[in-house]
Amino acid sequence: MLVEMKLLLAVALVATPALAQQTPRAVYTDPPRDSAHPARMEVLHIPSGGVKINGVAYVAGGAGTHPTFVFFHGLPGNEKNLDLAQAVRRAGWNAVTVNYRGSWGSPGEFRFGNNLEDADAVLAFLHDTANVRQLGVDTSRIVIAGHSMGGWVVAHTAAHHPELLGAVMISAADMGRLGSMPRAQLIGFMADDMESLAGVTAESMADDLLAGASKWTFDVAAPGLTRVPLLALTSDDGLAPHTDALVQRVRVAGNTRVTTMHQRTDHSWSDRRIALESAIINWLGRLPAPMPVVRTGFAPLIDYHTHLFSLPAVSLGPARARGVKPRSAAELIASLDSAGIRRALVLSLGYQYGNPTLTADDEYAKVRAENDWTSWQVSRFPGRLRAFCGVNPLKSYALDEIARCAKDPELRRGLKLHFGNSDVQMHDTAHVAQLRRVFKAANDRGMAIAVHMHANINRSRPYGRAEALIFVNEILPAAPDVPVQIAHMAGAGSYTDSVDAARAVFTEAIAAKDPRVRKLYFDVSLGGADFPSEKAALVAQRIREIGVERVLFGSDTAPGSSYGPREAWAAFRKLPLTESEFRAIADNVAPYMK
């Protein structure tokens, strides 16, 4: 092991001249001023953990979007590395710096676990459509960097964000390893690093670190760092061996895009600032361009009806009977890429565990676990996936789960309900009353609703015009302020006479400008069936009656089959709609996806 470490250090020292001796112009020269699109500074307030943390964006000059460099400071963060942020901006990148909760004026209390949550919140903020537009963020080219404790934040954040263009660790501190120190020694260590931190004592900080040490080491992060280009910079501060060990593990695991450099300087790189800036800017310049997602023809911007399938979900009766295979977010992304589709709405299968045909021990725990798994999966692709929470609306825990999901950063935007799977019966007054409560709970929390309206087919529940009227007159008014997405054009994957009768209720209300349907959308996940010509013409006519501006493409495909988003779009394209109508549908962006 000692020989391997010496060899690793030798490789790092050899790498030093290539990165540091070539001083890029951005380190010492201001770029030409773009008077039409000048460089500027924006103050940021980033939602995280119920508060808004402080940040600053140094926006690069020039039109269009720019690659973006996000910097996380150390403990407590006396060294801000703002000279590095400015140099990176001069190189044509946006540079974003933030202060964790409870540090340097950001509201909330400082906690080590909160720092990791804050980093995820920053990435979500930078992928938000409004912020992309305001700051000019190229979401396909985001690099995160951190100094000291910030390097630890980077390691754990990059481990579950493989979509990042790269990650930079500067004199990184393995906070999990520090948590193995004796408590008395750790308290003394924390007492010297408390300035500017809110809601802490040296004792509370030590105990916080001791409690999380086992899950916060570099060893825990290492398996997730095999797909992200990594720049590891070390100094003579005693922390280099921890980074060296991480680098070795990541390389052994197959990451061939790891670059290292060691400088004989202190923890803050006090007399090697030019070398530090040069190394990072040179490395940024060598990063490969990401593989773009190419929209082929009229491929949709967004697939509004997708599911992920956990191992527990595919073991449930309905999925097992159909031979459905597990599907992760990464696998969904691959299928979207093959179709040229940039983004997707993921509808959690949490409602499946409340299916009345199933019996499940500790049912609500399984619902929570499915929703949490979906949230975690989607969080890995913040620029591409969003998720809705799933629950059986008739269950006693439904309102509790809606309240819980509303606090989850990935699930807070919406709710998925499946009337068929949950055996909702529109002529049962108790069911209708409960649905009103559920719709109101979503509305109160600003959660959009995606609803599979069609009644249970296996039990031959009635469905058609009468049931749609009950929905419009008695249920929909409970959610007047949020968008409602009707799945399958009010059907169950196919387009039958009863579906057409239910759909007619909505088109009549739309034509009458009924305010209750002003936020109504319809996804056209129609099961991929090739309609006979007369049925295809009818569906196209119904889409025009609804209004193409309300129609959203959805695939609703199951893993393990040869039918994916690409095939679903190709099948939809066979409808007798005009090219301009197809383009309008392909480009529709519902409010909850903006």
Secondary structure, 3 states (H helix, E strand, C coil): CHHHHHHHHHHHHHHHHHHHCCCCHHHCCCCCCCCCCCCEEEEEEEEECCEEEEEEEEECCCCCCEEEEEEECCCCCCCCCHHHHHHHHHCCCEEEEECCCCECCCCCCCCHHHHHHHHHHHHHHHHCHHHHHHHCEEEEEEEEEEECHHHHHHHHHHCCCCCCCEEEEECCCCHHHHCCCCHHHHHHHHHCCCCCECCCCHHHHHHHHHHHHHHCCHHHHHHHHCCCCEEEEEECCCCHHHHHHHHHHHHHCCCCCEEEEEECCCCCCCCCHHHHHHHHHHHHHHCCCCCCCCCCCCCCCEEEEECCECHHHHCCHHHHHHCCCCECHHHHHHHHHHHCCCEEEEECCHHHHHCCCCCCCCHHHHHHHHHHHHHHHHHCCCCCEEEEEECCCCCCCHHHHHHHHCCCCCCCCEEEEECCCCCCCCCCHHHHHHHHHHHHHHHHCCCEEEEECCCCCCCCCCCCHHHHHHHHHHHHHHCCCCCEEEHHHHCCCCCCHHHHHHHHHHHHHHHCCCHHHCCEEEECCCCCCCCCHHHHHHHHHHHHHHCHHHEECCCCCCCCCCCCHHHHHHHHCCCCCCHHHHHHHHHCCCHHHC
